[in-house]
Amino acid sequence: MALYQGGVDPLIADVMMPTMDGFTMVKEMRAAGFEQPVLMLTAKTTITDKTTGFTSGADDYLTKPVDLAELKLRVAALLRRAKINSARQITIGQTILSDHS
């Protein structure tokens, strides 16, 4: 998570991580008061997985393989709903998400 102007970028979390699964991580973050938007980005595609993601505290759930145009639209929607200033850029690898791209 990158800090900017007193805020936090939306969190994009995978489910399958080495130390703690993304479902547990998001659930624990929400319990600790984390209020920023969370998008689960994962290869887990069943309705049970999606239900677990949303009930763990995810605001959106996207399955792999991901279309970068769809990811951009979903992040923009999360930012819009959270009323976060989306005029800045968010960089994921070599992909830059902004309201101008």
C-alpha positions in Angstrom: 0.0 0.0 0.0 1.4 3.3 -1.0 0.7 6.4 1.1 -0.2 9.6 -0.7 -1.6 12.9 0.6 -2.7 11.4 3.9 -4.5 8.5 2.2 -3.9 5.0 1.0 -4.3 3.6 -2.5 -6.9 0.9 -3.0 -5.6 -2.5 -2.1 -5.4 -5.2 -4.8 -5.0 -8.6 -3.1 -4.4 -12.1 -4.4 -5.9 -15.0 -2.5 -3.0 -17.4 -2.8 -0.1 -15.8 -1.0 2.8 -17.6 0.8 2.3 -16.6 4.5 -1.4 -15.8 4.8 -4.2 -16.2 2.3 -5.8 -13.0 0.9 -9.2 -13.8 2.5 -7.7 -13.9 6.0 -5.6 -10.9 5.3 -8.5 -8.7 4.2 -10.7 -10.0 7.0 -8.0 -9.1 9.6 -7.4 -5.7 8.0 -11.1 -4.9 8.1 -11.3 -5.9 11.7 -8.4 -3.6 12.4 -10.3 -0.7 10.9 -8.9 -0.6 7.3 -11.6 1.2 5.2 -9.9 1.7 1.8 -11.3 -0.2 -1.2 -10.2 -3.8 -1.7 -10.2 -5.7 -5.0 -9.5 -9.4 -4.8 -7.6 -10.5 -8.0 -7.2 -14.2 -8.1 -7.4 -17.5 -10.0 -10.0 -18.8 -7.6 -13.2 -18.8 -9.6 -15.9 -20.7 -7.8 -19.0 -19.0 -6.3 -17.8 -20.3 -2.9 -14.5 -18.5 -3.4 -16.2 -15.3 -4.5 -18.6 -15.5 -1.6 -15.7 -15.9 0.8 -13.9 -12.9 -0.8 -16.9 -10.6 -0.4 -17.7 -11.8 3.1 -14.1 -11.3 4.1 -14.4 -7.7 3.2 -13.5 -7.3 -0.5 -15.3 -4.6 -2.4 -14.8 -6.3 -5.7 -13.6 -9.7 -7.0 -11.9 -10.3 -10.3 -10.6 -13.6 -11.6 -7.5 -14.3 -13.7 -6.6 -14.1 -16.4 -7.4 -10.5 -16.1 -8.1 -8.0 -18.9 -6.2 -4.8 -18.1 -9.0 -2.7 -19.5 -11.5 -4.3 -17.1 -9.1 -3.9 -14.2 -8.7 -0.2 -14.9 -12.5 0.2 -15.0 -13.0 -1.7 -11.8 -10.3 0.3 -10.0 -11.8 3.6 -11.3 -15.2 2.5 -10.0 -13.8 1.6 -6.6 -12.1 5.0 -6.4 -15.3 6.8 -7.5 -17.4 5.0 -4.9 -14.8 5.7 -2.2 -14.6 9.3 -3.3 -10.9 9.2 -3.6 -9.2 11.7 -5.8 -8.4 9.5 -8.9 -6.5 12.3 -10.7 -3.2 10.8 -9.6 -1.6 7.8 -11.2 -1.5 4.2 -9.8 1.3 2.1 -11.2 1.1 -1.7 -11.3 4.2 -3.1 -12.9 4.4 -1.4 -16.3 0.7 -0.5 -16.3 -0.3 3.0 -15.3 -3.9 3.6 -14.2 -5.1 7.2 -14.3 -8.2 9.1 -15.3 -6.2 10.3 -18.4 -5.2 6.9 -19.7 
